[in-house]
Amino acid sequence: MDTLLQQLINAISLGAIYSLFALGYAMVFSILGVLNLAHSAIFMMGAFFGLIAIDQWGLPLWLAFPVAMLGAGLVSVALELVAFRPLRQRNAARISQLISSIGAAILLVNITQLIFKQIYNSTEAYLPRDLIPSEPLVIEALGLRVVPVRMLIVVIALVLMIVLQYLVNQTRIGQHMRAVAFNQRIAALLGINVSRIFILTFFLAGVLGGAAGRFYGVVFLNVTPFIGEDVALIGLTAIVLGGMRSIQGAVLGGFLVAGLQIFSIVIGGGSFRNAIVFLLLFVILLIRPQGLLGQTESTRA
């Protein structure tokens, strides 16, 4: 029982990171109807900006978080302006935008790789262990060991999710975003600046992805240009599981995938972790392709 509770706590902290990452996927897909496969590179940029802020600029840990989020958000906006908007203005097929996002991801990873080699003479860098309090709090009555920084990550992630939910559902900007997601042409006829909504959506998605990347770097204490590849499939599985256009579904999917990963490690070892994700993705696509909280196209209409 103690082991089960301990793994549940580990799954919650990892699930908070996955959920933030999946939210960025879901936001862009709900507006554009196309997956931004460069979102994994945005995740990596969040970890990278956080590392540079601490290691090169000498900023404290708490200040590195907003720097990472802002930097990733701005890079995400640049992706919209360079990789998506020109194709959208030419009425290019969605597959063209998908391929463009893949190219953008490769470019960002390669640029970051060059910067890593210039600064660290390597493609991997580590955060100082004494920078982040890692001494666990022991709850003897339950036999649990809780790392405070991981619980702080959960709290911050939940706050970001609540703020996003409020923004989308309770504000005028959120109304405009939902209108554009429903029908871009009708939204434009109603006087909504669709281009501005695209920029805002990509910025928010980048902020969430950057926060997830920064948290990931803090938990595992190392950053490489390739860490986005580790979570790309996980994020996709999370939004497919929860519902491609659902904010709540992305959150639910992130926590469920993290839980399955953690418990698969306990049962069968780390080698089964990604196999479980692939299997889950396959099963969901067969049984309920719209996701647990998603709607069919006829229901949305």
C-alpha positions as CSV (number, residue, x, y, z in Angstrom):
1,M,0.0,0.0,0.0
2,D,2.9,2.4,0.9
3,T,4.5,1.7,-2.5
4,L,1.2,2.3,-4.3
5,L,0.7,5.7,-2.6
6,Q,4.4,6.7,-3.3
7,Q,4.0,5.9,-7.0
8,L,0.7,7.8,-7.1
9,I,2.5,10.9,-5.8
10,N,5.2,10.4,-8.5
11,A,2.5,10.1,-11.1
12,I,0.8,13.3,-10.1
13,S,4.0,15.4,-10.4
14,L,4.9,13.8,-13.8
15,G,1.2,14.1,-14.9
16,A,1.2,17.9,-14.2
17,I,4.1,18.3,-16.6
18,Y,2.5,16.1,-19.3
19,S,-0.8,17.9,-18.9
20,L,0.7,21.3,-19.5
21,F,2.5,20.0,-22.5
22,A,-0.6,18.4,-23.9
23,L,-2.6,21.6,-23.4
24,G,-0.4,23.4,-25.9
25,Y,-1.0,20.7,-28.5
26,A,-4.8,20.9,-27.8
27,M,-5.0,24.7,-28.0
28,V,-3.4,24.9,-31.4
29,F,-5.3,22.0,-32.8
30,S,-8.6,23.4,-31.6
31,I,-7.9,26.7,-33.6
32,L,-6.1,25.5,-36.7
33,G,-7.4,21.9,-36.9
34,V,-3.8,20.8,-37.5
35,L,-1.2,19.4,-35.1
36,N,1.8,21.6,-34.3
37,L,4.5,19.0,-34.3
38,A,7.0,21.7,-33.4
39,H,5.4,21.9,-30.0
40,S,8.0,19.3,-28.7
41,A,10.7,21.8,-29.8
42,I,8.9,24.5,-27.8
43,F,9.0,22.2,-24.8
44,M,12.7,21.9,-25.3
45,M,13.1,25.6,-25.7
46,G,11.5,26.2,-22.3
47,A,14.0,23.9,-20.6
48,F,16.8,25.6,-22.6
49,F,15.8,29.1,-21.7
50,G,15.5,28.2,-18.1
51,L,19.0,26.6,-18.1
52,I,20.5,29.7,-19.8
53,A,18.8,32.0,-17.4
54,I,20.3,30.2,-14.4
55,D,23.6,29.0,-15.7
56,Q,24.6,31.9,-17.9
57,W,22.7,34.9,-16.7
58,G,22.9,34.1,-13.0
59,L,19.2,34.4,-12.4
60,P,17.6,32.7,-9.3
61,L,15.5,29.6,-9.9
62,W,12.2,31.4,-9.3
63,L,12.9,34.0,-11.9
64,A,14.1,31.5,-14.5
65,F,10.5,30.1,-14.7
66,P,8.9,33.2,-16.2
67,V,11.9,33.7,-18.4
68,A,11.5,30.2,-19.8
69,M,7.8,30.6,-20.3
70,L,8.1,34.0,-22.0
71,G,11.0,32.8,-24.3
72,A,9.1,29.7,-25.3
73,G,5.9,31.8,-25.9
74,L,7.8,34.2,-28.2
75,V,9.4,31.3,-30.2
76,S,6.0,29.8,-30.6
77,V,4.7,33.1,-32.0
78,A,7.6,33.1,-34.4
79,L,6.6,29.6,-35.6
80,E,3.0,30.9,-36.3
81,L,4.4,33.8,-38.3
82,V,7.0,31.9,-40.3
83,A,5.8,28.2,-40.5
84,F,2.0,28.4,-40.4
85,R,0.7,31.8,-41.5
86,P,2.3,31.9,-45.0
87,L,0.8,28.5,-45.8
88,R,-2.6,29.4,-44.4
89,Q,-2.7,32.6,-46.4
90,R,-2.2,30.5,-49.6
91,N,-4.9,28.1,-48.5
92,A,-2.4,25.3,-48.4
93,A,-3.5,21.9,-47.4
94,R,-3.3,21.0,-43.7
95,I,-0.7,18.3,-44.4
96,S,1.5,21.1,-45.7
97,Q,1.3,22.9,-42.4
98,L,2.0,19.7,-40.6
99,I,5.1,19.1,-42.6
100,S,6.1,22.7,-42.1
101,S,5.9,22.2,-38.3
102,I,8.1,19.1,-38.5
103,G,10.7,21.2,-40.5
104,A,10.5,24.0,-37.9
105,A,11.1,21.5,-35.1
106,I,14.2,20.0,-36.8
107,L,15.5,23.6,-37.3
108,L,15.0,24.6,-33.7
109,V,16.6,21.4,-32.4
110,N,19.6,21.9,-34.7
111,I,20.1,25.6,-33.8
112,T,19.9,24.7,-30.1
113,Q,22.4,21.9,-30.6
114,L,24.9,24.3,-32.1
115,I,24.4,26.7,-29.2
116,F,24.9,23.9,-26.7
117,K,28.2,22.9,-28.4
118,Q,29.4,26.6,-28.3
119,I,28.5,27.1,-24.6
120,Y,29.0,23.6,-23.0
121,N,31.1,21.9,-25.6
122,S,28.5,19.1,-25.4
123,T,24.9,18.4,-26.3
124,E,23.9,17.9,-22.6
125,A,24.0,20.2,-19.6
126,Y,23.1,19.7,-16.0
127,L,21.6,22.0,-13.4
128,P,23.6,22.3,-10.2
129,R,22.2,19.8,-7.7
130,D,22.5,22.3,-4.8
131,L,20.3,24.8,-6.7
132,I,17.1,22.8,-6.2
133,P,16.2,21.5,-2.8
134,S,15.9,17.7,-3.2
135,E,15.7,16.6,0.4
136,P,12.4,14.8,0.6
137,L,9.8,15.3,3.3
138,V,9.1,12.0,5.0
139,I,5.6,11.3,6.1
140,E,6.3,8.4,8.5
141,A,2.6,7.6,9.2
142,L,2.1,6.7,5.5
143,G,5.7,5.8,4.7
144,L,5.9,8.4,2.0
145,R,8.8,10.5,0.7
146,V,7.6,13.8,-0.9
147,V,10.1,16.1,-2.7
148,P,8.9,19.6,-2.1
149,V,9.9,21.0,-5.5
150,R,7.8,18.4,-7.2
151,M,4.8,19.3,-5.2
152,L,5.5,23.0,-6.0
153,I,5.5,22.1,-9.7
154,V,2.0,20.4,-9.3
155,V,0.7,23.6,-7.6
156,I,2.0,25.9,-10.2
157,A,0.8,23.7,-13.0
158,L,-2.7,23.5,-11.5
159,V,-2.8,27.3,-11.2
160,L,-1.8,27.7,-14.9
161,M,-4.5,25.3,-15.9
162,I,-7.1,27.1,-13.8
163,V,-6.1,30.5,-15.3
164,L,-6.3,29.1,-18.8
165,Q,-9.7,27.6,-18.1
166,Y,-10.9,30.9,-16.8
167,L,-9.4,32.8,-19.8
168,V,-11.1,30.5,-22.4
169,N,-14.5,30.3,-20.7
170,Q,-15.0,33.5,-18.8
171,T,-13.4,36.3,-20.8
172,R,-14.1,38.2,-24.0
173,I,-10.8,37.0,-25.5
174,G,-11.8,33.4,-24.7
175,Q,-15.1,34.0,-26.5
176,H,-13.2,35.1,-29.5
177,M,-10.9,32.1,-29.4
178,R,-13.9,29.8,-29.2
179,A,-15.6,31.6,-32.1
180,V,-12.5,31.2,-34.2
181,A,-12.2,27.5,-33.2
182,F,-15.8,27.0,-34.3
183,N,-15.6,28.8,-37.7
184,Q,-12.8,31.2,-38.8
185,R,-14.8,32.8,-41.6
186,I,-17.9,33.5,-39.4
187,A,-15.6,34.9,-36.7
188,A,-14.0,37.3,-39.2
189,L,-17.4,38.5,-40.4
190,L,-18.3,39.2,-36.8
191,G,-15.3,41.6,-36.6
192,I,-12.9,39.3,-34.7
193,N,-9.3,39.8,-35.6
194,V,-8.6,36.2,-36.5
195,S,-4.8,36.7,-37.0
196,R,-4.5,38.2,-33.6
197,I,-6.3,35.2,-32.1
198,F,-3.8,32.9,-33.9
199,I,-0.9,34.8,-32.4
200,L,-2.4,34.7,-28.9
201,T,-3.2,31.0,-29.2
202,F,0.4,30.1,-30.2
203,F,1.8,32.4,-27.5
204,L,-0.3,30.7,-24.8
205,A,0.5,27.2,-26.2
206,G,4.2,28.2,-26.1
207,V,4.0,29.5,-22.5
208,L,2.4,26.2,-21.4
209,G,4.9,24.1,-23.3
210,G,7.8,26.2,-22.0
211,A,6.6,25.8,-18.4
212,A,6.4,22.0,-18.9
213,G,9.9,22.0,-20.3
214,R,11.3,24.0,-17.5
215,F,9.6,21.8,-14.9
216,Y,10.9,18.7,-16.7
217,G,14.5,20.1,-16.5
218,V,14.1,20.8,-12.8
219,V,12.8,17.3,-12.1
220,F,15.5,15.5,-14.0
221,L,18.2,18.1,-13.6
222,N,19.6,17.8,-17.2
223,V,18.7,19.5,-20.5
224,T,19.5,18.4,-24.0
225,P,18.3,19.6,-27.4
226,F,16.5,16.3,-27.8
227,I,14.3,16.2,-24.6
228,G,11.3,17.2,-26.6
229,E,11.5,13.9,-28.5
230,D,11.0,12.1,-25.2
231,V,7.6,13.7,-24.6
232,A,6.3,14.3,-28.2
233,L,4.5,10.9,-28.3
234,I,3.3,11.3,-24.7
235,G,1.7,14.6,-25.5
236,L,0.0,13.2,-28.6
237,T,-1.3,10.2,-26.6
238,A,-2.6,12.5,-23.9
239,I,-4.7,14.6,-26.2
240,V,-6.0,11.6,-28.2
241,L,-6.9,10.0,-24.9
242,G,-8.7,13.0,-23.5
243,G,-10.0,14.6,-26.7
244,M,-8.2,16.5,-29.3
245,R,-10.1,19.8,-28.8
246,S,-10.7,19.5,-25.1
247,I,-8.8,21.4,-22.5
248,Q,-10.1,19.2,-19.7
249,G,-9.4,16.2,-21.9
250,A,-5.7,17.2,-22.3
251,V,-5.3,17.6,-18.6
252,L,-7.0,14.2,-17.9
253,G,-5.0,12.5,-20.6
254,G,-1.7,13.9,-19.2
255,F,-2.4,12.5,-15.7
256,L,-3.6,9.2,-17.0
257,V,-0.6,8.6,-19.2
258,A,1.8,9.5,-16.4
259,G,0.0,7.1,-14.1
260,L,0.2,4.3,-16.6
261,Q,3.9,5.0,-17.1
262,I,4.8,5.1,-13.5
263,F,2.9,1.9,-12.7
264,S,4.2,0.1,-15.7
265,I,7.7,0.8,-14.4
266,V,6.8,-0.7,-11.0
267,I,5.3,-3.8,-12.6
268,G,7.6,-4.5,-15.6
269,G,10.6,-2.1,-15.4
270,G,11.4,1.0,-17.4
271,S,11.7,-0.9,-20.7
272,F,7.8,-1.1,-20.9
273,R,7.2,2.5,-20.2
274,N,6.9,3.7,-23.8
275,A,5.4,0.5,-25.0
276,I,2.4,1.2,-22.7
277,V,2.0,4.6,-24.3
278,F,2.0,3.1,-27.8
279,L,-0.5,0.4,-26.8
280,L,-2.8,3.0,-25.1
281,L,-2.8,5.2,-28.2
282,F,-3.7,2.2,-30.4
283,V,-6.5,1.1,-28.2
284,I,-8.1,4.6,-27.8
285,L,-8.0,5.1,-31.6
286,L,-9.8,1.8,-32.1
287,I,-12.4,2.1,-29.3
288,R,-13.1,5.8,-28.9
289,P,-11.2,7.9,-31.5
290,Q,-12.8,11.2,-30.3
291,G,-11.2,10.6,-26.8
292,L,-12.7,10.3,-23.4
293,L,-14.0,13.9,-23.2
294,G,-14.0,14.6,-26.9
295,Q,-17.1,15.1,-29.1
296,T,-17.8,13.7,-32.6
297,E,-18.0,16.2,-35.5
298,S,-21.8,15.8,-35.7
299,T,-22.1,16.6,-32.0
300,R,-19.9,19.7,-32.3
301,A,-22.0,20.9,-35.3
